[in-house]
Amino acid sequence: MSGHGDPIKMTAGRGAPLKGVAEVPGDKSISHRALILGALSVGETKITGLLEGQDVLDTAKAMRAFGATVMRHGPGEWSVQGVGVGGFAEPEDVIDCGNSGTGVRLIMGAMATSAICATFTGDGSLRKRPMGRVTDPLALFGARAVGRAGGRLPMTLVGAAEPAPVSYTTPMASAQVKSAVLLAGLNAPGQTVVIEKVPTRDHTERMLRGFGADVTVEQTPDGTRITLQGQPELVAQSVAVPRDPSSAAFAVCAALLVPGSDILVPGVSQNPTRNGLFLTLREMGADIEFLNPREEGGEPVADLRVRHSELTGIDIPADRASSQIDEYPVLAAVAACARGTTVMRGVHELRVKESDRIDAMARGLEACGVRVEEDSDTLIVHGLGPEGVPGGATCATHLDHRIAMSFLILGLASQQPISVDDGSPIATSFPVFEDLMRGLGAGIVRANG
Ligand code: S3P
């Protein structure tokens, strides 16, 4: 588990063109939600394609601690015997969410309107991240939180015994905050309303409906207004988790950067709250074809055929930030190999991810010989063209899976190999990353073999 074992140094260098089919694992966001909604339902939810990354395994463990029966039947095949809305038991011990902000914030929401108490912690990365963004709205339901300075974990949450319904406008573009409020609203009487000025990933709304909740979504002058009728009986479902577009991003970007590459990445989400990267890459000149559009696991998906491309830097508007928020690290790596400058605006939320991703990418790119500029809300990368990135550095990953994978992708295209000081966090979201990339022909190795 990241942050608990020994660091794993990894190195990536130039090699043959990437070829083949990149079947990336299940979506992390949807996997967390399938386990949590399964636990809040009556009956047995069957899940296929569950991401078996550490983040999701930690959520599965947490759902057991709250009283659900969670079982693994085979690769990606799981079942959850739920306890029903309001049926969570009080956990006997501390809930360790490992590296997962999504896990801890959604679970806090799900328990906040039950008369139970739970203490949450996580690894060195998660303990630095702000929890006030969820405990503030959860307090409106009547829940009480006590944590470390700055609203940091470890933190104890006492759920509201008599929850009041809440109407809340999210102060930042955050699907985790929106989802925490909606999950808390499940066990409050009456209507819970969340208004978001900027749309964020909508998996919670979609899945709540799938489990039988009454959720309406309206566009209003104030933004997107989501209304949930409280205290529904959620009914167990079969959930087929689609592949994770945020994991697909690494294979797609690698193929764009490595000369001669031509790969197929099947089943990539075209959900408009998740597909910003692919639009951005096309604007940069990427040769990406969207084949066989269809629906999988309730999400619009397509197969992506990706060929090596010479890319040009662009100015990416702030209003695209939320639909590609997890993809900026790998985009920054791609931008380093593009001709001209790429400007990423409206990206302040990157400062409170698994690491400060603006800082982590800026320092790593500089170490690789790339010129960058940053301010609180912007990252600018001065591209050096397809053959131009010197590389030859060891980049610090700060317990952040996406920083680790992004520098390894850059190493596939840089003049000298690039190493990361610790690739172990990759297992939180993309446990088969190394095998999958090597299967395409990428030269990614561990320092100790
Ligand atoms: C997620 C929401 C996003 C994203 C994270 C997953 C989710 O975080 O960065 O990886 O599953 O709801 P924020 O809600 O903080 O924007």
Boltz pocket constraint, residues with backbone or C-beta under 6 A from the ligand:
constraints:
  - pocket:
      binder: B
      contacts: [[A, 28], [A, 29], [A, 30], [A, 102], [A, 173], [A, 174], [A, 175], [A, 176], [A, 177], [A, 179], [A, 201], [A, 325], [A, 326], [A, 349]]
      max_distance: 6.0
